Amino acid sequence: MNHTLNRWRLGLRIARRDALRAKGRSALVVAMIALPILGVAGADLAVRTNQLSTEESLARQIGTADAEYQVYEAGVPIMQHPTNDDLWSSSWEEDDNPRGEDPEAGTEPTDFRVEDHLPDGATVLRERTGYADVTTDHGVMWADIQETDPADPLTRGKYTLLSGEWPAGPGEVAATEQFLRDSGLRVGEDVELPEIDRTVRITGSYELPNGLKSTELLALNDTLLPLLPREDGGDDARYLVAVDGGVSWDTVMEANTHGLKVLSRQVHLNPPADSEIPLVQRADYHPWGSGGEAELYAVLGVAIALVVLEICLLAGPAFAVGARRSRRQLGLVGSNGGDQAQLRAIMLSSGVVLGAVAAVVGIILGILAVFLARPFLENMNGARFGAWDFRWAELLGVAAFAVFIGTLAALIPAINASRSSVLESLTGTKGVRRGSRALPIAGTIALVSGTALALFGGLSMSSTVLVGVGAVIAELGLVALTPLLVGGLGRIARFLPLSGRLAMRDAARNRGRTAPAVAAVLAATAGAVAVATIIASGEADQRAGYVPDLPDGTVALTVWNAGEDQLDPLRAAADKTLPVTDRADLSSAMPALPACGSGARDEWGNNLADCYIEVVTPPEKVCPLWEDDADHTEEEMRELRQDERCMWNNGGGWGLSDLGTIAVGDATILKVLGIDRPEYRETLENGGALVFDTNRIEDDGTVTLHLYDNWDNEKPTDVAVLPGSRLVEGNGYGIDALITPETAEKAGLATTFAGSYYATSHVPTSAEEQAFRGEIDDLALASTDWRIENGFKADNSMAMLIIALAATVIALGAAGIATGLAQADSEADLATLAAVGAAPRIRRTLSGLQCGLIAAMGVVLGCLSGLVPAVGLVLANYQDRVSWWKEDLAAGWQVGERPELHLALPWETFGQLIVVVPLIALVFAALLTRSRVTLARRAG
């Protein structure tokens, strides 16, 4: 025992002295280990500080009140969990519905008063939340409206006044900082609510500690919300309650019997046992579980392992260079009786010392980083941190992890140093060491088997675990092959100029230093490429599955129960602010029967009378499932549900569905819908209908319309036939057929103007849309609506950029470290170059090419390696979707076409990594390298 302690005591003294002697190399190792420690320590402090205590969380939700009461379903008994949002309502079960009302109706008893069910003697403050459109410097935006008394002691902790004053009466509001930023307004300015034609003054700015991104206006109770035109009240009322003794669990359960949900301070601080919670005792209660914890821990374990691998790959060469510099010292120890264990202890002590220094530096910098970045982290999270929470046991664990990483990084150099010959160490000769033949073979086997396992796991087993294991094995195999690949580069060196030849031969000759750096770049690049490929493939899948309501960029202005001239101001606003081109005016059709009246429709396109039109399905195209006397086996029903006759065939979205079954308009609408063909125009001009559903048209092109003047009629009141119709190869967007006004008149149909539809030269931008909103809301027109089809919007560009930048930083760091070590290890060779008259720029060029070579090899191999897990995971996701599709198909559901595989490669990320990263590495290394070297006499 004493012998072991003495061995390590000596090793630690030598390691400390060597670290001080080689300050540059030591700083590199400390930086590499301290960087992840900084992140882990900072993340630990940030996460723990962001985890609010129960008291802190309650203060942000209910201020200083003892409880908050809120109506869930008035008069309907409910069961709630005391400390989470799990809830059950008796209205969900018909037998337990005490009022026998439709649970979807959402009505409340007119005699229900929350105040009647609050604790006796309680102090009560009512708060209400609604919404409204408000004018801004850019146009019109939507904002929450909060009504409360912010000066009441019960709200202390819920709202934080930042500047100005709280509103003191009607006509005054306070605004959140986010609202002021988005609107361009400032404290002291007026803001208009166009819905009620009222202007209010902003008296102060505030924030919600749990909602920093909220765009909200705060007013005193009953000063704004009662004025807004909301049929359902448009508000959400809550009651803050303060009562002596607090609100017990029994009181909460009593309130539940009246449909009130209660958030109680006393219950949260002292929750009841499960046996006292009626909701938990229900047989059908299933709390939100933690089924994903095992997978999360597995992912964290893999991530930690990859981080350790990355650091070892980066720091290992530095320890190897240190061992080479200390060869004479180690030889002296060996010549004086030191055994291999003693030599290993000396080298491992370097890892312990530098790991301990990195732990101290990383933890201190991590804490400082969180202190400095706290405002940014809070804004990004959308909530303020709680009180600082230092978990010293966890931070000590992080420090021990740093020492472990340092020791592990020094392990291979320590083993190699202990095996060196004492004579070679004393004389300084390097000897001849052949490369391992087993390592490339093992690497090839691991690469092939890992790739096969990942693809098999994704394609056949749909297992993300197998994909992950296979990907890690394949990456380790590629890492094992890296020395062989680096050595192979030396074979093409003779074809390059001097600097390139020297760089490649140096990399091949010192592959023990080059290969780990290339592998480190490979690992960082592989992770970035894998994530980027998955994101790009997911975006491609979403794009393929997106169903637009109208063609991209289409502007729809609709009106109901009003004349066409009601749209004139809206059309002018569209012409003024939007990039509109062709305009098509459409009308809805209805039977021209006496009982049908004026043809008025509501805002959803429903006929206010009982009249309607049915586009008749020919008998041979009627779905057998819809027949009154249908009697089919389950197998027959499953087959019929996939029959074309039993499926919706007009496809696409429903942007024209408010026009009803048939839309009436001229051929201009064909341009708007993107189906402008001569044969379609000819059909409309000849009095035919354009039909969007194959089941609505007979084989000879005839379309039959049944006209009804009452929903209760089994037989049509009249029949209209439209010969010469044509099936359209396009999207009907919710309508069955399109005809001209002349055709409608001949068929005995009345028309009611419904709206104008515009094609655009490009999808309107956010600024154009805001300007349009401002124009329309300023008009304050009733019975109108509008929408713009913005098409599929992918918001992954920032994520892809961050991923590429992170990989770039790691790759440049790894390449730069390896280049620095190469320079430190090759000082004698560089001095020889200078002595024989090599130009100073040769040194710069050599350094740049060394760095660029490492970066280029690493990113190319990393891109290939990253595709393995990405393809495997995409295949696994695809197989999951196919399995669900097959299950639904077997169950007889209408499932549509078989899911398609979408595998998209992130070409921009590839370009940034393969082209930009090596160029940046080359240029920076060349610029940061000194051109001249001080000549000194070479030893020996």
Backbone hydrogen bonds, N-H to C=O, Kabsch-Sander energy under -0.5 kcal/mol:
donor,donor_aa,acceptor,acceptor_aa,energy
5,L,1,M,-2.3
6,N,2,N,-2.7
7,R,3,H,-2.1
8,W,4,T,-2.2
9,R,5,L,-2.6
10,L,6,N,-2.4
11,G,7,R,-2.1
12,L,8,W,-2.5
13,R,9,R,-1.8
14,I,10,L,-2.4
15,A,11,G,-2.5
16,R,12,L,-2.4
17,R,13,R,-2.1
18,D,14,I,-2.7
19,A,15,A,-2.3
20,L,16,R,-1.8
21,R,17,R,-1.8
22,A,18,D,-2.7
23,K,21,R,-1.0
26,S,22,A,-2.3
27,A,23,K,-2.5
28,L,24,G,-1.9
29,V,25,R,-2.1
30,V,26,S,-2.8
31,A,27,A,-2.5
32,M,28,L,-2.4
33,I,29,V,-2.3
34,A,30,V,-2.9
35,L,31,A,-1.9
37,I,33,I,-1.3
38,L,34,A,-3.3
39,G,35,L,-2.0
40,V,36,P,-2.9
41,A,37,I,-3.1
42,G,38,L,-2.6
43,A,39,G,-2.7
44,D,40,V,-2.6
45,L,41,A,-2.3
46,A,42,G,-2.8
47,V,43,A,-3.0
48,R,44,D,-2.3
49,T,45,L,-2.3
50,N,46,A,-2.0
51,Q,47,V,-1.1
52,L,50,N,-1.1
57,S,53,S,-2.8
58,L,54,T,-2.5
59,A,55,E,-2.2
60,R,56,E,-1.4
61,Q,57,S,-1.1
62,I,58,L,-3.4
63,G,58,L,-0.5
63,G,59,A,-1.1
64,T,154,L,-1.5
65,A,62,I,-2.0
65,A,154,L,-0.9
66,D,241,V,-2.2
67,A,241,V,-1.6
68,E,263,L,-1.8
69,Y,239,Y,-2.6
70,Q,261,K,-2.0
71,V,237,A,-0.6
72,Y,259,G,-2.8
73,E,259,G,-1.4
75,G,258,H,-2.4
76,V,73,E,-2.2
78,I,256,N,-2.0
79,M,88,W,-3.1
81,H,86,D,-2.3
88,W,79,M,-2.8
90,S,77,P,-2.5
92,W,89,S,-1.7
93,E,90,S,-1.4
94,E,92,W,-0.5
96,D,93,E,-1.1
97,N,94,E,-1.2
100,G,97,N,-0.5
105,A,102,D,-1.9
112,F,109,P,-1.6
116,D,113,R,-1.1
117,H,114,V,-2.2
118,L,115,E,-1.0
122,A,119,P,-1.4
123,T,242,A,-3.0
124,V,122,A,-0.5
125,L,240,L,-2.3
127,E,238,R,-3.3
128,R,147,E,-2.2
129,T,236,D,-1.2
130,G,145,I,-2.8
132,A,143,A,-2.1
134,V,141,M,-2.8
135,T,192,E,-2.4
136,T,139,G,-3.2
137,D,183,S,-2.3
141,M,134,V,-2.6
143,A,132,A,-2.3
144,D,215,T,-2.4
145,I,130,G,-2.2
146,Q,144,D,-0.5
146,Q,217,L,-3.4
147,E,128,R,-3.2
147,E,145,I,-0.5
148,T,146,Q,-0.5
148,T,219,A,-2.1
152,D,149,D,-2.0
155,T,152,D,-1.8
156,R,153,P,-1.4
157,G,159,Y,-0.6
158,K,155,T,-2.3
159,Y,155,T,-0.9
160,T,207,E,-2.3
161,L,159,Y,-0.5
162,L,205,S,-2.9
163,S,205,S,-1.6
165,E,203,T,-2.3
172,E,169,G,-1.2
173,V,201,R,-2.7
174,A,218,L,-2.3
175,A,204,G,-2.5
176,T,216,E,-2.1
177,E,206,Y,-1.4
179,F,214,S,-0.5
180,L,176,T,-2.1
181,R,177,E,-2.3
182,D,178,Q,-2.5
183,S,179,F,-2.5
184,G,180,L,-1.8
188,G,202,I,-2.9
189,E,186,R,-2.1
191,V,200,V,-2.8
193,L,198,R,-3.2
196,I,193,L,-1.3
197,D,193,L,-0.7
198,R,193,L,-1.5
200,V,191,V,-2.6
201,R,171,G,-2.8
202,I,189,E,-2.7
203,T,173,V,-3.1
203,T,201,R,-0.8
204,G,173,V,-0.6
205,S,163,S,-2.0
206,Y,175,A,-1.8
207,E,160,T,-1.7
211,G,208,L,-2.4
212,L,382,G,-2.1
214,S,211,G,-1.7
216,E,214,S,-0.9
217,L,144,D,-2.3
218,L,174,A,-3.2
219,A,146,Q,-3.0
219,A,217,L,-0.5
223,T,220,L,-1.3
227,L,224,L,-1.7
228,L,224,L,-0.7
228,L,225,L,-1.2
230,R,228,L,-1.8
233,G,230,R,-1.2
236,D,129,T,-1.9
238,R,127,E,-3.2
239,Y,69,Y,-2.5
240,L,125,L,-3.0
240,L,238,R,-0.5
241,V,67,A,-2.8
242,A,123,T,-2.3
246,G,243,V,-2.1
248,S,246,G,-0.6
252,V,248,S,-1.9
253,M,249,W,-2.4
254,E,250,D,-2.0
255,A,251,T,-2.0
256,N,252,V,-2.0
257,T,253,M,-1.2
258,H,255,A,-1.5
259,G,256,N,-1.9
260,L,255,A,-1.9
261,K,70,Q,-3.3
263,L,68,E,-2.4
264,S,262,V,-0.6
265,R,66,D,-3.0
266,Q,66,D,-0.5
268,H,264,S,-1.9
269,L,265,R,-2.3
270,N,266,Q,-1.9
276,E,273,A,-2.0
277,I,274,D,-1.6
281,Q,277,I,-1.3
282,R,278,P,-0.6
282,R,279,L,-1.1
285,Y,282,R,-1.4
289,G,287,P,-0.5
293,E,290,S,-2.0
296,L,292,G,-2.4
297,Y,293,E,-3.1
298,A,294,A,-2.2
299,V,295,E,-2.5
300,L,296,L,-2.7
301,G,297,Y,-2.7
302,V,298,A,-2.4
303,A,299,V,-2.6
304,I,300,L,-2.8
305,A,301,G,-2.4
306,L,302,V,-2.4
307,V,303,A,-2.2
308,V,304,I,-2.6
309,L,305,A,-2.5
310,E,306,L,-2.6
311,I,307,V,-2.5
312,C,308,V,-2.7
313,L,309,L,-2.5
314,L,310,E,-1.6
315,A,311,I,-3.7
316,G,312,C,-2.4
318,A,314,L,-0.5
319,F,315,A,-1.9
320,A,316,G,-2.3
321,V,317,P,-2.6
322,G,318,A,-2.1
323,A,319,F,-2.6
324,R,320,A,-2.1
325,R,321,V,-2.4
326,S,322,G,-1.4
327,R,324,R,-1.3
330,L,326,S,-2.9
331,G,327,R,-2.7
332,L,328,R,-2.3
333,V,329,Q,-1.9
334,G,330,L,-2.4
335,S,331,G,-2.6
336,N,332,L,-1.1
337,G,334,G,-1.4
338,G,333,V,-2.5
343,L,339,D,-2.0
344,R,340,Q,-2.7
345,A,341,A,-2.3
346,I,342,Q,-1.8
347,M,343,L,-1.9
348,L,344,R,-3.1
349,S,345,A,-2.1
350,S,346,I,-0.9
350,S,347,M,-0.6
351,G,347,M,-1.0
352,V,348,L,-2.1
353,V,349,S,-3.1
354,L,350,S,-2.5
355,G,351,G,-2.3
356,A,352,V,-2.4
357,V,353,V,-2.4
358,A,354,L,-2.6
359,A,355,G,-2.1
360,V,356,A,-2.2
361,V,357,V,-2.7
362,G,358,A,-3.1
363,I,359,A,-2.5
364,I,360,V,-2.2
365,L,361,V,-2.8
366,G,362,G,-2.5
367,I,363,I,-2.3
368,L,364,I,-2.4
369,A,365,L,-2.8
370,V,366,G,-2.0
371,F,367,I,-2.1
372,L,368,L,-2.7
373,A,369,A,-2.8
374,R,370,V,-0.7
374,R,371,F,-0.5
377,L,373,A,-3.0
378,E,374,R,-2.7
379,N,375,P,-2.3
380,M,376,F,-2.4
381,N,377,L,-2.4
382,G,378,E,-1.8
383,A,378,E,-1.3
384,R,209,P,-3.0
386,G,49,T,-2.1
391,R,389,D,-0.6
392,W,390,F,-1.0
395,L,391,R,-2.1
396,L,392,W,-2.5
397,G,393,A,-1.8
398,V,394,E,-1.9
399,A,395,L,-2.0
400,A,396,L,-2.4
401,F,397,G,-1.9
402,A,398,V,-1.8
403,V,399,A,-2.0
404,F,400,A,-2.3
405,I,401,F,-2.4
406,G,402,A,-2.4
407,T,403,V,-2.4
408,L,404,F,-2.6
409,A,405,I,-2.6
410,A,406,G,-1.3
411,L,408,L,-1.0
412,I,408,L,-0.6
414,A,410,A,-1.9
415,I,411,L,-2.4
416,N,412,I,-2.5
417,A,413,P,-2.4
418,S,414,A,-2.1
419,R,415,I,-1.0
420,S,416,N,-0.5
420,S,417,A,-0.9
425,S,421,S,-2.3
426,L,422,V,-2.1
427,T,423,L,-2.3
428,G,424,E,-1.8
429,T,424,E,-0.6
433,R,431,G,-0.5
441,I,437,R,-1.0
442,A,438,A,-2.9
443,G,439,L,-2.7
444,T,440,P,-2.5
445,I,441,I,-2.4
446,A,442,A,-2.6
447,L,443,G,-2.7
448,V,444,T,-2.5
449,S,445,I,-2.7
450,G,446,A,-2.5
451,T,447,L,-2.1
452,A,448,V,-2.5
453,L,449,S,-2.6
454,A,450,G,-2.4
455,L,451,T,-2.5
456,F,452,A,-2.8
457,G,453,L,-2.8
458,G,454,A,-1.8
459,L,455,L,-3.0
460,S,456,F,-2.3
461,M,456,F,-1.7
463,S,457,G,-2.9
464,T,462,S,-0.6
467,V,463,S,-1.8
468,G,464,T,-2.6
469,V,465,V,-2.7
470,G,466,L,-2.9
471,A,467,V,-2.5
472,V,468,G,-2.2
473,I,469,V,-2.4
474,A,470,G,-2.7
475,E,471,A,-2.4
476,L,472,V,-2.5
477,G,473,I,-2.3
478,L,474,A,-2.2
479,V,475,E,-2.3
480,A,476,L,-2.4
481,L,477,G,-1.5
482,T,478,L,-0.8
482,T,479,V,-0.8
485,L,481,L,-2.2
486,V,482,T,-3.0
487,G,483,P,-2.5
488,G,484,L,-1.9
489,L,485,L,-1.0
489,L,486,V,-0.7
490,G,486,V,-0.7
490,G,487,G,-0.9
491,R,488,G,-1.2
492,I,489,L,-1.5
493,A,490,G,-0.8
495,F,492,I,-1.3
496,L,493,A,-2.1
501,R,497,P,-2.8
502,L,498,L,-2.8
503,A,499,S,-2.5
504,M,500,G,-2.4
505,R,501,R,-2.3
506,D,502,L,-2.5
507,A,503,A,-2.2
508,A,504,M,-2.6
509,R,505,R,-2.8
510,N,506,D,-2.1
511,R,508,A,-0.9
513,R,510,N,-1.8
514,T,510,N,-2.2
515,A,511,R,-2.6
517,A,513,R,-0.8
518,V,514,T,-2.5
519,A,515,A,-2.8
520,A,516,P,-2.2
521,V,517,A,-2.3
522,L,518,V,-2.6
523,A,519,A,-2.7
524,A,520,A,-2.1
525,T,521,V,-2.7
526,A,522,L,-2.8
527,G,523,A,-1.9
528,A,524,A,-1.8
529,V,525,T,-2.9
530,A,526,A,-2.5
531,V,527,G,-2.2
532,A,528,A,-2.6
533,T,529,V,-2.7
534,I,530,A,-2.1
535,I,531,V,-2.5
536,A,532,A,-2.7
537,S,533,T,-2.5
538,G,534,I,-2.5
539,E,535,I,-2.4
540,A,536,A,-2.1
541,D,537,S,-2.3
542,Q,538,G,-2.4
543,R,539,E,-2.5
544,A,540,A,-2.1
545,G,541,D,-1.8
546,Y,542,Q,-0.8
546,Y,543,R,-0.5
553,G,789,E,-3.6
554,T,551,P,-2.3
555,V,758,Y,-1.9
556,A,554,T,-0.5
556,A,787,R,-2.8
557,L,555,V,-0.5
557,L,756,S,-3.1
558,T,556,A,-0.5
558,T,785,D,-2.5
559,V,754,A,-2.5
560,W,783,S,-1.8
566,Q,563,G,-1.4
567,L,564,E,-2.0
568,D,565,D,-1.1
571,R,567,L,-2.9
572,A,568,D,-2.3
573,A,569,P,-2.0
574,A,570,L,-2.3
575,D,571,R,-2.7
576,K,572,A,-1.7
577,T,573,A,-2.1
578,L,574,A,-2.3
580,V,578,L,-1.9
581,T,759,A,-3.2
584,A,757,Y,-2.9
586,L,584,A,-0.5
586,L,755,G,-2.6
587,S,664,V,-2.6
588,S,752,T,-2.7
589,A,659,L,-0.5
589,A,662,I,-1.2
590,M,750,A,-2.2
592,A,748,G,-2.0
593,L,591,P,-1.7
596,C,593,L,-1.9
597,G,594,P,-1.0
599,G,596,C,-1.1
602,D,606,N,-2.1
605,G,602,D,-2.0
608,L,600,A,-2.8
612,Y,708,Y,-1.7
614,E,706,H,-2.5
615,V,613,I,-0.5
616,V,614,E,-0.8
616,V,704,T,-2.7
621,K,618,P,-2.1
622,V,619,P,-1.2
626,W,623,C,-1.7
627,E,624,P,-1.1
630,A,627,E,-1.6
637,M,633,T,-2.5
638,R,634,E,-2.2
639,E,635,E,-2.0
640,L,636,E,-2.6
641,R,637,M,-2.0
642,Q,638,R,-0.6
642,Q,639,E,-0.9
643,D,640,L,-1.5
646,C,643,D,-1.7
647,M,644,E,-1.2
653,G,548,P,-1.2
655,G,549,D,-1.4
656,L,733,Y,-3.2
657,S,654,W,-1.3
659,L,656,L,-2.0
660,G,657,S,-1.7
663,A,737,A,-2.3
664,V,587,S,-2.9
665,G,739,I,-2.5
669,I,666,D,-1.4
670,L,667,A,-1.5
671,K,667,A,-0.6
671,K,668,T,-1.1
672,V,668,T,-1.4
673,L,669,I,-2.5
674,G,670,L,-0.6
674,G,671,K,-0.5
675,I,670,L,-2.5
677,R,675,I,-1.1
681,R,677,R,-2.1
682,E,678,P,-2.5
683,T,679,E,-1.8
684,L,680,Y,-2.1
685,E,681,R,-2.6
686,N,682,E,-1.8
687,G,684,L,-1.4
688,G,683,T,-2.6
690,L,738,L,-2.5
691,V,689,A,-0.7
691,V,726,R,-2.7
692,F,736,D,-2.5
693,D,736,D,-0.5
696,R,693,D,-2.1
697,I,694,T,-0.7
698,E,702,T,-2.5
701,G,698,E,-2.1
703,V,722,L,-1.7
705,L,720,A,-3.6
706,H,614,E,-2.8
707,L,705,L,-0.5
707,L,718,D,-3.0
708,Y,612,Y,-2.5
708,Y,706,H,-0.5
713,N,710,N,-1.2
717,T,707,L,-2.4
718,D,707,L,-1.7
720,A,705,L,-2.6
722,L,703,V,-3.2
725,S,701,G,-3.0
726,R,689,A,-2.4
728,V,691,V,-3.2
730,G,728,V,-1.5
732,G,650,N,-1.4
735,I,732,G,-1.4
736,D,661,T,-2.5
737,A,661,T,-1.4
738,L,690,L,-1.9
739,I,663,A,-2.3
744,A,740,T,-2.2
745,E,741,P,-2.2
746,K,742,E,-2.1
747,A,743,T,-1.9
748,G,745,E,-1.3
749,L,744,A,-2.8
750,A,590,M,-2.9
752,T,588,S,-2.2
754,A,586,L,-2.4
755,G,586,L,-1.7
756,S,557,L,-2.7
757,Y,584,A,-3.0
758,Y,555,V,-2.9
759,A,582,D,-2.7
761,S,579,P,-2.6
769,E,765,T,-2.4
770,Q,766,S,-2.5
771,A,767,A,-2.4
772,F,768,E,-2.2
773,R,769,E,-2.6
774,G,770,Q,-2.4
775,E,771,A,-2.2
776,I,772,F,-2.6
777,D,773,R,-3.1
778,D,774,G,-1.8
779,L,775,E,-0.9
779,L,776,I,-0.7
780,A,776,I,-1.0
781,L,776,I,-0.5
785,D,558,T,-2.3
787,R,556,A,-1.8
789,E,554,T,-2.4
790,N,788,I,-1.0
794,A,792,F,-0.5
800,M,796,N,-2.6
801,L,797,S,-2.2
802,I,798,M,-2.6
803,I,799,A,-2.4
804,A,800,M,-2.5
805,L,801,L,-2.6
806,A,802,I,-2.7
807,A,803,I,-2.4
808,T,804,A,-2.3
809,V,805,L,-2.7
810,I,806,A,-2.2
811,A,807,A,-2.8
812,L,808,T,-2.9
813,G,809,V,-2.5
814,A,810,I,-2.8
815,A,811,A,-2.6
816,G,812,L,-2.8
817,I,813,G,-2.5
818,A,814,A,-2.4
819,T,815,A,-2.2
820,G,816,G,-2.5
821,L,817,I,-2.5
822,A,818,A,-2.3
823,Q,819,T,-2.4
824,A,820,G,-2.4
825,D,821,L,-2.5
826,S,822,A,-1.2
827,E,824,A,-0.6
830,L,826,S,-2.5
831,A,827,E,-2.4
832,T,828,A,-2.0
833,L,829,D,-2.1
834,A,830,L,-2.4
835,A,831,A,-2.3
836,V,832,T,-1.9
837,G,834,A,-1.3
838,A,833,L,-2.4
842,I,839,A,-1.6
843,R,839,A,-0.6
843,R,840,P,-0.9
844,R,840,P,-1.0
845,T,841,R,-3.1
846,L,842,I,-2.9
847,S,843,R,-2.3
848,G,844,R,-2.7
849,L,845,T,-2.7
850,Q,846,L,-2.4
851,C,847,S,-2.2
852,G,848,G,-2.9
853,L,849,L,-2.6
854,I,850,Q,-1.9
855,A,851,C,-2.3
856,A,852,G,-2.8
857,M,853,L,-2.6
858,G,854,I,-2.3
859,V,855,A,-2.5
860,V,856,A,-2.1
861,L,857,M,-2.3
862,G,858,G,-2.3
863,C,859,V,-2.5
864,L,860,V,-1.8
865,S,861,L,-2.6
866,G,862,G,-2.9
867,L,863,C,-1.0
868,V,864,L,-0.6
868,V,865,S,-1.1
870,A,866,G,-1.4
871,V,867,L,-2.9
872,G,868,V,-2.2
873,L,869,P,-2.7
874,V,870,A,-2.4
875,L,871,V,-2.5
876,A,872,G,-2.2
877,N,873,L,-2.4
878,Y,874,V,-2.3
879,Q,875,L,-2.7
880,D,876,A,-2.0
881,R,877,N,-2.0
882,V,878,Y,-2.4
883,S,879,Q,-2.5
884,W,880,D,-2.4
885,W,881,R,-2.2
886,K,882,V,-2.6
887,E,883,S,-2.4
888,D,884,W,-2.6
889,L,885,W,-2.4
890,A,886,K,-2.8
891,A,887,E,-1.8
892,G,888,D,-0.5
892,G,889,L,-1.0
893,W,888,D,-2.4
895,V,893,W,-1.0
902,H,900,E,-0.5
903,L,901,L,-0.6
904,A,902,H,-0.6
907,W,905,L,-1.8
910,F,906,P,-2.4
911,G,907,W,-2.7
912,Q,908,E,-2.5
913,L,909,T,-2.4
914,I,910,F,-3.2
915,V,911,G,-1.9
916,V,911,G,-1.4
917,V,912,Q,-1.5
919,L,915,V,-1.4
920,I,916,V,-2.8
921,A,917,V,-2.7
922,L,918,P,-2.7
923,V,919,L,-2.7
924,F,920,I,-2.7
925,A,921,A,-2.2
926,A,922,L,-2.1
927,L,923,V,-2.4
928,L,924,F,-2.3
929,T,926,A,-0.8
